[in-house]
Amino acid sequence: MQTQLYLWDRLRKSKKEELQYIRNVYFERISPAFENAEKEAEEYAQQIWDNAMCNAEDYEPDFSSIAEACQEAGIKKYEILSLMRYRNLSMWISCLCQVWEQQLVIFVRKEMERDGYTFTGGTDFNEVKECLEYTITT
C-alpha cells in the first residue's frame, strides 16, 4: 500500500481558522496599540515642554535649548514606538510560523500512525520535511 497524505477539507478549514484567529488578534488588539506612534511622541514632547515651562519661573530658561531637548525626546519616543511595532509584528509572524509547523507535525504524525508507521520525531520539523519530500517523490 502506498502512503499518502490527505488533508481533508474540514481539517484544512480548522487549521486555517486557527491561523486566522491569531492573525485577527494581532490586527484587532495588538496593532492598534502602535497606530498613533507619531501623535503619542508629539504629545510626549509637548508634555515635557509644559513641565519645563511650569518650572521656568524658578530660573531664566534658554527656550531654544528646552525646545530642542523636547523635540529630541519626542523623536526618541517615536523611534522606540516604531521599533516596538516592527518587533511586535515580527514576533507575531514568528508565532504564526511556529503554529503552522506544529500543525504540520501533528498532521504528519497522525497520518503516519494511521498507516502503521511510527513517528519518532516528536516535534522535530526535519522529520516532517523528510516525510513530505518522500511523499512528493513517490
N, C-alpha and C positions, 0 to 999 in steps of 0.2 A: 504494500500500500504506500502511495506517495504522500508525503506530508505536505500540507498546505496551511497557510494562514488565511483565515477568512474573518474579516471584521464586519460582522453583520450590522445592518442598518441601525437598529435600536442601540446597540453598544457604541457605535460610532457617534450617534447623536448624544449619548450620555457623556462620552469623553469630550466632545466639543462643548457641551453645556458647562462642564467643569472649568474648562479653559476660558470660556466666555464669561463665566461668573467672576473669575479672578480679574480679567480684563475690565469688566464693568465696575468692580470695587475700586480699581485704580482710578478710572475716569470719573466716578461719582464721588469718591471720598478723598482720595489722596491728591490727585492732580489739582483740584480747586484750591488746596492749601497754598499752592505756589503760583496761582494765576495772576495775582496782583503784586508781584515782587517789586516792580518799579514804584507803584503807589506806596507800598509799605516802606520802601527805602526813602522816598521823599518825605513821608510823614515822620520817619525816624530822624532825618536830618533837621526837619522843622522843629521837632521836639527838643533836640539838642540846642538849636538856636534859641528857642523860647526859654529854656532853662538858663542859658548863658545870659540872656537879656534880663531875666528876673534878678540875677546876681550882679548885673552891671552897675547897679547903684553903689556897690561897695568899693569899686575901683574904676579907673578910667580905661575902658577896654579898647583894644585895637579891633575895630569891627571887621576889617578886611581879613585879619587872621582868624577871627572867630568864624566868619562866613566860609573861609577856605576849609577850616577844620570840620565844619558841619557838612560841607559838600563831600569831603573825603570820607567822612563817616557814612554818609548816605550811599556813596559809591561802593564802599566796602560791604555794607549791608546788602546791597543789590547783588554784588558778586557772590556773596555767601549763599543767598537765596537761590540764585541761578544755578550755582553748583549743587546745592541740595536737590533742586528739581531734576537736574541731569542724573545725579547719583541715585535718586529715588526711582526714576524711570528705569535706569539700568538694573536696579535690584528687582523690579517687578518683571522685567523681561527675563532676567535670570530665573526668577521664580516660575514663570510660565514654561521655560525650557526644562526646568527640573521636574515639574509636574508632568510634562509631556513624556520625558524619559521614564518616569515612574509608571505612567500609563502603559508605555511600550513593554517595560519589563513584566508587569503584571499580565498583560495580554499574551505575550510570547510564552511566559511560564505556564499559564493556564492551557494554551493551545498545545504545548509540548506534552504536558501531563495528560491531556485528553487523548493524545496519540500514543501514550505509553512511554514517553521519554522522561528522563529525569533531568530536571533543571538544576544545575549546580551553581549557577551564577549569583544567587542571592539577589543583590541589587546591582550587579556588575553589568554595566551597559555594553561592555565589549562583547560579552557572550550573546547579547541580544543582536548586536550588529552582525556578528558571525552567522547567527541563525537567519537573519533577514537576507544576508548575502547568499547563504546556501539556498534559501527558498527561491530567490530570484534566478540563480544559475541552474537550478534543476528543473 
